[in-house]
Amino acid sequence: IQLRPTASNPRVSTLGKHKLKASARMIAGLRAGLGGDTKLRADCPFSKIVAGPHGKLLAGRLNRILPELQDMVLARTQHVDKTILQALRRGLKQVVLVGAGLDVRAYRYGVDALRATYFEVDLPEMLEERERVISQLRGPLLKRRLVAMNFEVQQLHEVLLKTNGFDPQLPTAFVYEGCSMYFDEPTNRRMLLSIQQLMRHPDSFLWVDYVGDAIVDGTLDHEGIRNFLQGMEELGECFVFGLEDPGSYMRSLGFDDVEQVASSEFFETDDPVCALYRFTVSHCRKAPEILAVTSDEES
């Protein structure tokens, strides 16, 4: 019975909903530094509240299986935070969290957070859990919009353009964090091109993280990477998409002014797994052409 799809979402069962929420709590636990020893500082009291005892337990278990992942999550969290805070102080007006999960980063930005409106995009089941945990926080009163969407069957530009308050002409940050590696290439391409349709201000930008293709297919003969892949398989969180050169991929889709950094560079480590985990910040300085972005079935 629990494996049957729910009425609200025919693609997600009751157990599937539980897994989504558990994964989000686990990432919140890693963001809060609850998994164990870390080379990077983690000081987000809001993430500790969001993770709760379940997130702390899952983060600790994950850290025993994949000790690299804690620092990888902290590195990407800090890189996104640094990028958005700089943009907020330069006049950023909107932040779109694509796959918001239990991300509460805006609550730790202080008064800077009040400069923008936040559009939190995720499955309806995840947004319900998000509202439950955010009600426990004592943070700034943010301007927020909840945007229910299924990435596999809907287009972000179509959904956001119908969302009250969203204006593609304003400088906007799009954060597509911790998602690309779990979707196949056609799905990622559709999402990225859909975001591009919404980047109509020259100061708008898109932040994306990518794993290297060697992590996905295991072609690099290195014990650390083999152990990492085995750990991900044990957790049931297998990666399906990776890139050797994310910057070239983004430019091939029409993005420009693409910055790229490996997580290993960001927190200065020689770990080969971290070297294959990269962050990109991309702009679209020219007005994007209005494209017909098709679904997988149509393509």
N, C-alpha and C positions, 0 to 999 in steps of 0.2 A: 504494500500500500504506500509506504513511504517513498518508494522509487518512482511512483507515478507522477507525471507532470502536474503542476498546480494549475488551478483555473486561471489565475492572473498571469501566469507565464507558462505556456505549453512546453517550453524547452527546459524548465528547471523544476526538479522534483523537490519534495520536502527535505530529503537528505542533501540534495544539491544546494538548497538554500542554506542549510547548516554549514556545509563546507565553505561556501562563499564567506559567511560571517566569521567562521573560524580562521580562515586565511587572512581576513582583514584584521582580526584581533592579533594574530601572530605578527603581522607586519608592524602594527602599532607597538607591540612589545619590543620588536627589534629597534624601532625608531626611538623608543624610550630607553634603550640600553639595558633591557631586562634579560637579554639572552645569555650574558656572561661577559668574559673579558673582551675588551675592545680597544683598538688603538685610537679611535676617534671619540671625542667628547660627546655625550648625549645628555642633554638637559631640557627635556620637554615634559614638564609635569602633566600637561594635557594628554599626551600620548599614554602616560602611565594610567591615567583615569580611564581612557578609552579602552586600553588593552584589558584591564581588569585581571583577576586571578587566572582566567582561562588563557588570555594572551600571554601572560608571564610564563605559565606552564608550557605553552606551545613554543614560545621563543627559546626557552631553556632547552627543550628537546631538540629543536632545530639547530641550536648552537652546538650541541654535541655531535650531530650528524654532519653539519656543514658549518664549521667555524668561520669560514670566509664570509658567509652571507651577512652576518651582523654588520661588518664594516662596509660591505657593498651597499647595504640599505642605508646606513648612516651617511656614506659618501654621497649617494644620490640625493638624500634628503637635504644635506647641507648645500649641495650644488644648486638645487632648485631654489632653496631659501635665499641664497646669495643672489641668484639671478633675478628673482622676483622683487626682493627688497630694493635692489638697485633700480629696477624699472619703476617701482612705486614712487621712489623719490624723484624720478624723472617725468612723472605724469601718467603712469599706467592707470587705466580706468576700469578694466575688467580682467578677471582671472577665471579661466574655464578649466576645471579639474575633470579631465576625461578619464572616467573610471575612478571616481572620488574615493570609494571605499570608506575607510575611517580616517582619512587624511584630515588633520586638524591644524595644519601648519599656519593658517592665517591667524589663529588665536594667539600664537606666540610672536606675532609681528608688532604687537603693541599698537600705538597710535597710527603707525604707518598702514596697518591693515584697513583703517577706515577710509583710505583714499580710493578704494576700488569696490566694485560689486563682484560677488563670487557666484559662479554658475557651477553647481555640483551635479555632474552627470554620472548616472549609474543605473543599474537595474532597479525596478521598484522595490524588490525585496531588500536590496542593500541600502537604499535610501531610507527605508523604514527603520532599519537598525541604526543607521547614521543619526537620524533624528532622536532616537532613544538615548544614545550615548551623549550626544551634544547637549541634550537637556540637562546633563549633570555638570557641565562646565561652567565656570565663573570667569568668562572672558569678555572681550569687547563685544558690543552689539553690532555684529557685522550685517552688511546688506547682502542677503543670500537668496538664491533661487535654486530650488530643487528641480532637476531635469531628468525625468524617467526615460530611459532609452535602452534598447537592446542593440549592441554594436553589430550583431550578425545579421539583423534584418532591417535596421533603420539607418538613415544617413544623418550625421551630426548637423550638417549645414541646414538641412530641411527642418530638423527639430528645433535648433537654436533660433533660426529666423522667425519661428512662430512663438518663441518664448518671450513673455512680457519683460521688457527692460533691456533685452540684448540689442546692441547696436554694433554691426560689423565695421562701422566707420570710426569707432573709437579704438585707441591703442589697447590691445588685448594680449594677455599671456595665455597660451594653451599649454597645459601640462598633461602629457600622455606618459604617465609614469608606471613602470612595472607591468606593462600590458603587451608591448610589441612581441616579446618572446613567446607568448601564449597563443597568438593568432598566426594563421598562415600568411604567406606573402600577399595573396589577393585581398584578404581582409584588411591587412595593414595598409596596403596601397589605397584602398577605398577610403579608409579612415583619414589618412594623411591628406589625400586630395580633397576630401570633404572639409577638413580643417582649413586647407588653403583657400577655399571659397569664402571663408569668413575673415581672412586676414586682409582687410581692405584699407588698413591704416599702415603707413610705412614703418611705424614703430612696433607693430604687432610682431610677436614671435612665437615659436613653437619649441618646447623642450621635450625631447624624447630620449629614452635610454634603450640601448641595444646590447645584446650579447654577441660575441663573435661566432661565426659559423662553425668554428672548430669545437665550440662548446656544444652545439646542437648535434653535429654529426660525429664527434669524437675522432676527427681525423688527426688531431695533434697528439702524438704519442708522448704524453706526460702524465706521470703518476698522479700529480695533484688534480689535473683536469679529469682523469678517469675516476678518481675518488669523488670529485664534485658531482659528476654525472650520475654515479651510483647513488649518492645521497639524494639527489633530486628525484631519481626514480623511486627510491624507498618512500619518499614523501608524497608520491603521486603528483608531482608538479613538474612534469617533463616539459622542456622547451621544444618548440617546433619551428622557430624562425630565428635566424641569426645572420649577421652581415660581416664580411671582412672589412669593408670600408663604408661605414654609415654615411660619412660626408658625401661621397660620390653618389650614393643611393638617393639622398635627399636632393641633391642638385639635379639628378636625372628626373625627378618628379616636378621640377620647376622652382624649387626653393633656391634662395641665394644667400650670400653672406652667412655661410654655415660654419659655426665653430664646433670643434670636436675635441673632447678630452677623455682619456681613459681614467677609470676610477683609481688605478694604481698611481697615476700622476697626481691626482687630486689629494691623496693622503700619503703619498711617497712610500710605496711598498714595492717590492720586487715579486710579489705573488703573481704567478702566471695566470691564474683565474681572474684576478682583478684587472690585469692588463687587457683581458678580452671582454671587459665590461665597460662600455663607453657611453658618454652623454653628448648629445648634440643640441645646439641652440640655432634655429634656422629662422630666417626672415623671408619675406616675399615682397621686396621693395616695389616691384611693378604690380599694378592691379591684376589679380588673377583672372584668367579667362573663365567664363562660366561654362563648366563642363558637365556633361551627363555622367555622373558617377554611378556605375551599374552595380547591382548586387552580384553575388557569386553565381546565382542561378542564371541571371541574365547574361553574364559574361561567358 
